[in-house]
Amino acid sequence: MLTPPLGRDAIALLVPHAGAMCLLDRALDWDEESIACEADRHRDPANPLRRAGRLPAVCGVEYALQAMALHGAARAGDGEAQRPGYLSSLRDLRGSIVNAMGEGAYKGVYSLVSFAGLALIIWGFGHYRATGWIDVWTPPTAFKHITVALMLPAVILLVAAYIRGRIYTIVKHPMLTAVKLWAFAHLLANGDLGSIILFGSFLAWAVYDRISLKRRTDAGGPPIPVGGPTNDLIAIAVGIIAYLALAFAFHPVVIGVPVMGA
């Protein structure tokens, strides 16, 4: 039976971290819901998480995870070390940030960061195209036609993620499905290294995110109302219009690559 307080040596036997990566120095007390710990190692120059003489704020997540592991071992009380695990979500952290900033401010900052990331992707890919292609393979002409065909359901699914009807209910995650179709289609049509890295990364992210959603144990946010067949018809109509705009205006003018008749 474990009783507080616990020192560093005892903690090192209970968490799946060894040596300098065992970051907690003392466990002062715990109950069924919480644990109180102290750490001095953030000041230690030998702390493996320190960078440029500082401990980045995000490293607090690692401290929290070790405290969680220690809490599990303390509650079990059998003196056995906790098994290694992994972090798949920071929903509680996100909730704390939203509470501190307000939902509107959080969404604003999140949107700005997202647009900045998108801008960097566009700039980087444009720079890559301007400095010369690195061909890996040459896709058959038929693959380009398959890409054009796959993009229509991809755009419709993207719209259906916001105009929610039966399509949304059946597909469950039309946004991720749209990204997977879009990325896969562009991998078929582009055989250069930059495109493989770009679209392959988006495809890998969408697949990983879908797997992560399947494994989630929390209920997530409150359910969003879903409409009926009328919303599906609207999503299909808007999707077709958006598809034509992308094919005949955006892609040849902005991207510089014609897709119809090419």
BALO-823017 format. One record per residue (C-alpha): residue number from 1; x negated, y, z negated. Coordinates in Angstrom, 3 decimals. Layout:
<node><k>NUM</k><u>X</u><v>Y</v><w>Z</w></node>
...
//
This chain:
<node><k>1</k><u>0.000</u><v>0.000</v><w>0.000</w></node>
<node><k>2</k><u>-1.475</u><v>3.315</v><w>1.097</w></node>
<node><k>3</k><u>-1.154</u><v>6.318</v><w>-1.188</w></node>
<node><k>4</k><u>-2.190</u><v>9.922</v><w>-0.578</w></node>
<node><k>5</k><u>-4.568</u><v>11.575</v><w>-0.365</w></node>
<node><k>6</k><u>-6.731</u><v>9.862</v><w>2.246</w></node>
<node><k>7</k><u>-10.252</u><v>10.943</v><w>3.174</w></node>
<node><k>8</k><u>-11.968</u><v>10.851</v><w>6.529</w></node>
<node><k>9</k><u>-13.391</u><v>7.339</v><w>6.120</w></node>
<node><k>10</k><u>-9.947</u><v>5.918</v><w>5.359</w></node>
<node><k>11</k><u>-8.382</u><v>7.848</v><w>8.244</w></node>
<node><k>12</k><u>-11.007</u><v>6.514</v><w>10.675</w></node>
<node><k>13</k><u>-9.835</u><v>2.981</v><w>9.891</w></node>
<node><k>14</k><u>-6.208</u><v>3.796</v><w>10.670</w></node>
<node><k>15</k><u>-6.290</u><v>5.800</v><w>13.916</w></node>
<node><k>16</k><u>-7.431</u><v>4.486</v><w>17.318</w></node>
<node><k>17</k><u>-10.318</u><v>6.978</v><w>17.442</w></node>
<node><k>18</k><u>-13.906</u><v>6.513</v><w>16.349</w></node>
<node><k>19</k><u>-16.906</u><v>8.654</v><w>15.607</w></node>
<node><k>20</k><u>-16.685</u><v>12.317</v><w>16.491</w></node>
<node><k>21</k><u>-13.289</u><v>11.805</v><w>18.176</w></node>
<node><k>22</k><u>-11.666</u><v>11.139</v><w>14.791</w></node>
<node><k>23</k><u>-10.646</u><v>14.753</v><w>14.224</w></node>
<node><k>24</k><u>-8.712</u><v>14.645</v><w>10.931</w></node>
<node><k>25</k><u>-10.539</u><v>15.061</v><w>7.626</w></node>
<node><k>26</k><u>-7.789</u><v>14.619</v><w>5.030</w></node>
<node><k>27</k><u>-4.221</u><v>13.367</v><w>4.782</w></node>
<node><k>28</k><u>-2.717</u><v>15.252</v><w>1.849</w></node>
<node><k>29</k><u>0.760</u><v>13.771</v><w>1.709</w></node>
<node><k>30</k><u>3.477</u><v>12.156</v><w>3.821</w></node>
<node><k>31</k><u>7.056</u><v>10.993</v><w>3.765</w></node>
<node><k>32</k><u>9.373</u><v>9.272</v><w>6.239</w></node>
<node><k>33</k><u>9.673</u><v>12.359</v><w>8.433</w></node>
<node><k>34</k><u>6.346</u><v>14.187</v><w>8.270</w></node>
<node><k>35</k><u>2.705</u><v>14.180</v><w>7.289</w></node>
<node><k>36</k><u>0.423</u><v>16.970</v><w>6.043</w></node>
<node><k>37</k><u>-3.188</u><v>16.806</v><w>7.214</w></node>
<node><k>38</k><u>-6.262</u><v>19.022</v><w>7.075</w></node>
<node><k>39</k><u>-9.117</u><v>19.285</v><w>9.553</w></node>
<node><k>40</k><u>-12.399</u><v>21.149</v><w>9.395</w></node>
<node><k>41</k><u>-14.011</u><v>19.658</v><w>12.485</w></node>
<node><k>42</k><u>-12.731</u><v>22.387</v><w>14.811</w></node>
<node><k>43</k><u>-15.604</u><v>24.491</v><w>13.419</w></node>
<node><k>44</k><u>-18.185</u><v>21.753</v><w>13.986</w></node>
<node><k>45</k><u>-20.435</u><v>22.485</v><w>17.016</w></node>
<node><k>46</k><u>-20.586</u><v>18.704</v><w>17.578</w></node>
<node><k>47</k><u>-16.815</u><v>18.501</v><w>18.096</w></node>
<node><k>48</k><u>-16.508</u><v>16.832</v><w>21.535</w></node>
<node><k>49</k><u>-13.499</u><v>18.983</v><w>22.439</w></node>
<node><k>50</k><u>-15.286</u><v>22.325</v><w>22.031</w></node>
<node><k>51</k><u>-16.097</u><v>24.313</v><w>25.165</w></node>
<node><k>52</k><u>-18.303</u><v>27.411</v><w>25.294</w></node>
<node><k>53</k><u>-18.384</u><v>27.564</v><w>21.509</w></node>
<node><k>54</k><u>-14.601</u><v>27.460</v><w>21.162</w></node>
<node><k>55</k><u>-11.870</u><v>24.891</v><w>20.708</w></node>
<node><k>56</k><u>-9.181</u><v>25.422</v><w>23.393</w></node>
<node><k>57</k><u>-5.657</u><v>25.800</v><w>22.014</w></node>
<node><k>58</k><u>-4.405</u><v>22.855</v><w>24.077</w></node>
<node><k>59</k><u>-6.642</u><v>20.580</v><w>21.970</w></node>
<node><k>60</k><u>-4.089</u><v>21.042</v><w>19.204</w></node>
<node><k>61</k><u>-2.094</u><v>18.384</v><w>21.061</w></node>
<node><k>62</k><u>-4.872</u><v>15.847</v><w>20.350</w></node>
<node><k>63</k><u>-4.871</u><v>16.778</v><w>16.664</w></node>
<node><k>64</k><u>-1.097</u><v>16.334</v><w>16.574</w></node>
<node><k>65</k><u>-1.309</u><v>12.941</v><w>18.286</w></node>
<node><k>66</k><u>-3.869</u><v>11.696</v><w>15.787</w></node>
<node><k>67</k><u>-1.661</u><v>12.922</v><w>12.958</w></node>
<node><k>68</k><u>1.250</u><v>10.996</v><w>14.529</w></node>
<node><k>69</k><u>-0.844</u><v>7.822</v><w>14.677</w></node>
<node><k>70</k><u>-1.935</u><v>8.298</v><w>11.077</w></node>
<node><k>71</k><u>1.669</u><v>8.902</v><w>10.022</w></node>
<node><k>72</k><u>2.703</u><v>5.624</v><w>11.618</w></node>
<node><k>73</k><u>-0.060</u><v>3.760</v><w>9.792</w></node>
<node><k>74</k><u>0.751</u><v>5.478</v><w>6.491</w></node>
<node><k>75</k><u>4.436</u><v>4.582</v><w>6.779</w></node>
<node><k>76</k><u>3.589</u><v>0.975</v><w>7.618</w></node>
<node><k>77</k><u>1.367</u><v>0.854</v><w>4.526</w></node>
<node><k>78</k><u>-0.427</u><v>-2.322</v><w>5.606</w></node>
<node><k>79</k><u>-3.800</u><v>-0.710</v><w>6.224</w></node>
<node><k>80</k><u>-3.793</u><v>-1.769</v><w>9.887</w></node>
<node><k>81</k><u>-4.995</u><v>0.640</v><w>12.568</w></node>
<node><k>82</k><u>-2.435</u><v>1.901</v><w>15.058</w></node>
<node><k>83</k><u>-2.630</u><v>0.625</v><w>18.607</w></node>
<node><k>84</k><u>-3.887</u><v>3.038</v><w>21.297</w></node>
<node><k>85</k><u>-1.092</u><v>4.818</v><w>23.159</w></node>
<node><k>86</k><u>-0.686</u><v>7.552</v><w>25.725</w></node>
<node><k>87</k><u>1.188</u><v>10.816</v><w>25.997</w></node>
<node><k>88</k><u>3.766</u><v>10.889</v><w>28.789</w></node>
<node><k>89</k><u>5.698</u><v>14.036</v><w>27.880</w></node>
<node><k>90</k><u>5.327</u><v>17.310</v><w>26.018</w></node>
<node><k>91</k><u>9.040</u><v>17.978</v><w>25.650</w></node>
<node><k>92</k><u>8.758</u><v>18.963</v><w>21.990</w></node>
<node><k>93</k><u>5.923</u><v>21.338</v><w>22.840</w></node>
<node><k>94</k><u>7.989</u><v>22.793</v><w>25.650</w></node>
<node><k>95</k><u>10.899</u><v>23.260</v><w>23.255</w></node>
<node><k>96</k><u>8.669</u><v>25.075</v><w>20.795</w></node>
<node><k>97</k><u>7.412</u><v>27.413</v><w>23.514</w></node>
<node><k>98</k><u>10.966</u><v>28.110</v><w>24.708</w></node>
<node><k>99</k><u>12.045</u><v>28.903</v><w>21.139</w></node>
<node><k>100</k><u>9.097</u><v>31.255</v><w>20.695</w></node>
<node><k>101</k><u>9.388</u><v>33.073</v><w>24.037</w></node>
<node><k>102</k><u>13.074</u><v>32.790</v><w>24.797</w></node>
<node><k>103</k><u>14.437</u><v>30.727</v><w>27.684</w></node>
<node><k>104</k><u>14.475</u><v>33.628</v><w>30.145</w></node>
<node><k>105</k><u>10.858</u><v>34.611</v><w>29.493</w></node>
<node><k>106</k><u>9.738</u><v>30.980</v><w>29.614</w></node>
<node><k>107</k><u>11.418</u><v>30.413</v><w>32.980</w></node>
<node><k>108</k><u>9.930</u><v>33.642</v><w>34.297</w></node>
<node><k>109</k><u>6.377</u><v>32.709</v><w>33.298</w></node>
<node><k>110</k><u>6.887</u><v>29.148</v><w>34.519</w></node>
<node><k>111</k><u>8.111</u><v>30.443</v><w>37.891</w></node>
<node><k>112</k><u>5.151</u><v>32.802</v><w>38.225</w></node>
<node><k>113</k><u>2.683</u><v>30.009</v><w>37.462</w></node>
<node><k>114</k><u>4.472</u><v>27.711</v><w>39.933</w></node>
<node><k>115</k><u>4.410</u><v>30.340</v><w>42.702</w></node>
<node><k>116</k><u>0.734</u><v>31.017</v><w>41.966</w></node>
<node><k>117</k><u>-0.005</u><v>27.298</v><w>42.313</w></node>
<node><k>118</k><u>1.942</u><v>27.140</v><w>45.588</w></node>
<node><k>119</k><u>0.105</u><v>30.203</v><w>46.890</w></node>
<node><k>120</k><u>-3.244</u><v>28.594</v><w>46.060</w></node>
<node><k>121</k><u>-2.227</u><v>25.409</v><w>47.888</w></node>
<node><k>122</k><u>-1.203</u><v>27.409</v><w>50.972</w></node>
<node><k>123</k><u>-4.387</u><v>29.499</v><w>50.855</w></node>
<node><k>124</k><u>-6.615</u><v>26.473</v><w>50.382</w></node>
<node><k>125</k><u>-5.000</u><v>24.483</v><w>53.173</w></node>
<node><k>126</k><u>-5.128</u><v>27.500</v><w>55.479</w></node>
<node><k>127</k><u>-8.824</u><v>27.930</v><w>54.707</w></node>
<node><k>128</k><u>-9.395</u><v>24.246</v><w>55.443</w></node>
<node><k>129</k><u>-7.617</u><v>24.539</v><w>58.801</w></node>
<node><k>130</k><u>-9.594</u><v>27.645</v><w>59.706</w></node>
<node><k>131</k><u>-12.938</u><v>25.982</v><w>59.045</w></node>
<node><k>132</k><u>-12.281</u><v>22.859</v><w>61.077</w></node>
<node><k>133</k><u>-10.397</u><v>19.575</v><w>60.818</w></node>
<node><k>134</k><u>-11.880</u><v>16.390</v><w>59.435</w></node>
<node><k>135</k><u>-10.187</u><v>13.632</v><w>61.414</w></node>
<node><k>136</k><u>-9.751</u><v>10.272</v><w>59.716</w></node>
<node><k>137</k><u>-7.394</u><v>8.606</v><w>62.183</w></node>
<node><k>138</k><u>-5.180</u><v>9.538</v><w>65.128</w></node>
<node><k>139</k><u>-1.455</u><v>8.914</v><w>64.513</w></node>
<node><k>140</k><u>0.480</u><v>7.428</v><w>67.450</w></node>
<node><k>141</k><u>2.883</u><v>9.799</v><w>69.188</w></node>
<node><k>142</k><u>5.802</u><v>7.691</v><w>67.965</w></node>
<node><k>143</k><u>4.908</u><v>8.559</v><w>64.368</w></node>
<node><k>144</k><u>5.529</u><v>12.237</v><w>65.061</w></node>
<node><k>145</k><u>9.068</u><v>11.420</v><w>66.217</w></node>
<node><k>146</k><u>9.616</u><v>9.351</v><w>63.067</w></node>
<node><k>147</k><u>8.445</u><v>12.347</v><w>61.022</w></node>
<node><k>148</k><u>10.977</u><v>14.628</v><w>62.729</w></node>
<node><k>149</k><u>13.729</u><v>12.090</v><w>62.000</w></node>
<node><k>150</k><u>12.758</u><v>11.614</v><w>58.342</w></node>
<node><k>151</k><u>12.742</u><v>15.332</v><w>57.660</w></node>
<node><k>152</k><u>16.504</u><v>15.668</v><w>58.219</w></node>
<node><k>153</k><u>17.540</u><v>13.458</v><w>55.256</w></node>
<node><k>154</k><u>14.687</u><v>14.980</v><w>53.239</w></node>
<node><k>155</k><u>16.076</u><v>18.501</v><w>53.660</w></node>
<node><k>156</k><u>19.656</u><v>17.347</v><w>52.992</w></node>
<node><k>157</k><u>18.544</u><v>15.617</v><w>49.783</w></node>
<node><k>158</k><u>16.682</u><v>18.756</v><w>48.728</w></node>
<node><k>159</k><u>19.874</u><v>20.797</v><w>49.114</w></node>
<node><k>160</k><u>21.908</u><v>18.063</v><w>47.388</w></node>
<node><k>161</k><u>19.706</u><v>18.475</v><w>44.307</w></node>
<node><k>162</k><u>21.325</u><v>21.901</v><w>43.845</w></node>
<node><k>163</k><u>24.762</u><v>21.397</v><w>45.428</w></node>
<node><k>164</k><u>25.609</u><v>18.320</v><w>43.425</w></node>
<node><k>165</k><u>28.127</u><v>15.755</v><w>44.610</w></node>
<node><k>166</k><u>28.276</u><v>12.036</v><w>45.338</w></node>
<node><k>167</k><u>24.843</u><v>12.153</v><w>46.987</w></node>
<node><k>168</k><u>23.352</u><v>13.424</v><w>43.748</w></node>
<node><k>169</k><u>25.119</u><v>10.731</v><w>41.725</w></node>
<node><k>170</k><u>24.035</u><v>7.878</v><w>44.005</w></node>
<node><k>171</k><u>20.430</u><v>8.949</v><w>44.575</w></node>
<node><k>172</k><u>20.038</u><v>10.156</v><w>40.936</w></node>
<node><k>173</k><u>16.945</u><v>12.239</v><w>41.676</w></node>
<node><k>174</k><u>17.401</u><v>13.685</v><w>45.180</w></node>
<node><k>175</k><u>14.680</u><v>16.292</v><w>44.654</w></node>
<node><k>176</k><u>12.021</u><v>13.637</v><w>44.043</w></node>
<node><k>177</k><u>13.359</u><v>11.493</v><w>46.873</w></node>
<node><k>178</k><u>13.174</u><v>14.517</v><w>49.178</w></node>
<node><k>179</k><u>9.564</u><v>15.183</v><w>48.190</w></node>
<node><k>180</k><u>8.657</u><v>11.530</v><w>48.769</w></node>
<node><k>181</k><u>10.290</u><v>11.524</v><w>52.215</w></node>
<node><k>182</k><u>8.674</u><v>14.855</v><w>53.131</w></node>
<node><k>183</k><u>5.213</u><v>13.758</v><w>51.992</w></node>
<node><k>184</k><u>5.437</u><v>10.291</v><w>53.566</w></node>
<node><k>185</k><u>6.701</u><v>11.737</v><w>56.845</w></node>
<node><k>186</k><u>3.814</u><v>14.196</v><w>57.026</w></node>
<node><k>187</k><u>1.301</u><v>11.463</v><w>56.214</w></node>
<node><k>188</k><u>2.600</u><v>9.599</v><w>59.265</w></node>
<node><k>189</k><u>2.116</u><v>12.603</v><w>61.533</w></node>
<node><k>190</k><u>-1.231</u><v>13.896</v><w>60.234</w></node>
<node><k>191</k><u>-4.436</u><v>11.909</v><w>60.251</w></node>
<node><k>192</k><u>-6.895</u><v>14.528</v><w>59.043</w></node>
<node><k>193</k><u>-8.508</u><v>14.381</v><w>55.601</w></node>
<node><k>194</k><u>-6.979</u><v>17.611</v><w>54.277</w></node>
<node><k>195</k><u>-3.450</u><v>16.517</v><w>55.155</w></node>
<node><k>196</k><u>-4.003</u><v>13.087</v><w>53.646</w></node>
<node><k>197</k><u>-5.150</u><v>14.665</v><w>50.376</w></node>
<node><k>198</k><u>-2.372</u><v>17.284</v><w>50.335</w></node>
<node><k>199</k><u>0.608</u><v>15.142</v><w>51.240</w></node>
<node><k>200</k><u>-0.790</u><v>12.073</v><w>49.494</w></node>
<node><k>201</k><u>-1.009</u><v>14.080</v><w>46.267</w></node>
<node><k>202</k><u>2.612</u><v>15.179</v><w>46.541</w></node>
<node><k>203</k><u>3.706</u><v>11.606</v><w>47.264</w></node>
<node><k>204</k><u>1.724</u><v>10.249</v><w>44.297</w></node>
<node><k>205</k><u>3.187</u><v>12.927</v><w>42.005</w></node>
<node><k>206</k><u>6.764</u><v>12.177</v><w>43.085</w></node>
<node><k>207</k><u>6.302</u><v>8.421</v><w>42.608</w></node>
<node><k>208</k><u>4.698</u><v>8.932</v><w>39.182</w></node>
<node><k>209</k><u>7.411</u><v>11.360</v><w>38.094</w></node>
<node><k>210</k><u>10.159</u><v>8.929</v><w>39.119</w></node>
<node><k>211</k><u>8.504</u><v>6.120</v><w>37.134</w></node>
<node><k>212</k><u>8.130</u><v>8.461</v><w>34.160</w></node>
<node><k>213</k><u>11.830</u><v>9.347</v><w>34.307</w></node>
<node><k>214</k><u>12.776</u><v>5.669</v><w>34.294</w></node>
<node><k>215</k><u>10.718</u><v>5.108</v><w>31.145</w></node>
<node><k>216</k><u>12.020</u><v>8.106</v><w>29.233</w></node>
<node><k>217</k><u>13.732</u><v>7.213</v><w>25.995</w></node>
<node><k>218</k><u>15.173</u><v>10.633</v><w>25.099</w></node>
<node><k>219</k><u>18.436</u><v>11.836</v><w>26.557</w></node>
<node><k>220</k><u>16.890</u><v>14.962</v><w>28.099</w></node>
<node><k>221</k><u>18.928</u><v>18.112</v><w>28.610</w></node>
<node><k>222</k><u>22.717</u><v>18.317</v><w>28.541</w></node>
<node><k>223</k><u>24.448</u><v>16.773</v><w>31.581</w></node>
<node><k>224</k><u>25.004</u><v>19.133</v><w>34.500</w></node>
<node><k>225</k><u>28.465</u><v>19.092</v><w>36.121</w></node>
<node><k>226</k><u>28.624</u><v>17.188</v><w>39.406</w></node>
<node><k>227</k><u>31.181</u><v>17.926</v><w>42.101</w></node>
<node><k>228</k><u>32.895</u><v>15.666</v><w>44.598</w></node>
<node><k>229</k><u>32.760</u><v>14.979</v><w>48.353</w></node>
<node><k>230</k><u>33.244</u><v>18.662</v><w>49.200</w></node>
<node><k>231</k><u>29.857</u><v>19.430</v><w>47.699</w></node>
<node><k>232</k><u>28.349</u><v>16.633</v><w>49.791</w></node>
<node><k>233</k><u>29.766</u><v>18.147</v><w>52.982</w></node>
<node><k>234</k><u>28.384</u><v>21.545</v><w>52.009</w></node>
<node><k>235</k><u>24.985</u><v>20.031</v><w>51.196</w></node>
<node><k>236</k><u>24.888</u><v>18.227</v><w>54.552</w></node>
<node><k>237</k><u>25.913</u><v>21.359</v><w>56.482</w></node>
<node><k>238</k><u>23.421</u><v>23.587</v><w>54.669</w></node>
<node><k>239</k><u>20.752</u><v>20.902</v><w>55.005</w></node>
<node><k>240</k><u>21.230</u><v>20.672</v><w>58.797</w></node>
<node><k>241</k><u>21.022</u><v>24.469</v><w>59.140</w></node>
<node><k>242</k><u>17.893</u><v>24.567</v><w>56.975</w></node>
<node><k>243</k><u>16.386</u><v>21.689</v><w>58.960</w></node>
<node><k>244</k><u>16.906</u><v>23.515</v><w>62.256</w></node>
<node><k>245</k><u>15.475</u><v>26.723</v><w>60.790</w></node>
<node><k>246</k><u>12.388</u><v>24.854</v><w>59.584</w></node>
<node><k>247</k><u>11.920</u><v>23.050</v><w>62.895</w></node>
<node><k>248</k><u>12.475</u><v>25.949</v><w>65.302</w></node>
<node><k>249</k><u>11.399</u><v>28.981</v><w>63.256</w></node>
<node><k>250</k><u>9.381</u><v>28.324</v><w>60.107</w></node>
<node><k>251</k><u>7.109</u><v>25.501</v><w>61.268</w></node>
<node><k>252</k><u>6.007</u><v>26.930</v><w>64.641</w></node>
<node><k>253</k><u>5.824</u><v>30.561</v><w>63.477</w></node>
<node><k>254</k><u>4.514</u><v>30.305</v><w>59.896</w></node>
<node><k>255</k><u>2.639</u><v>26.986</v><w>59.988</w></node>
<node><k>256</k><u>1.619</u><v>27.408</v><w>63.621</w></node>
<node><k>257</k><u>2.535</u><v>23.848</v><w>64.555</w></node>
<node><k>258</k><u>5.567</u><v>23.264</v><w>66.831</w></node>
<node><k>259</k><u>7.548</u><v>20.152</v><w>65.982</w></node>
<node><k>260</k><u>10.199</u><v>20.088</v><w>68.695</w></node>
<node><k>261</k><u>9.012</u><v>19.258</v><w>72.180</w></node>
<node><k>262</k><u>5.420</u><v>18.959</v><w>70.964</w></node>
//
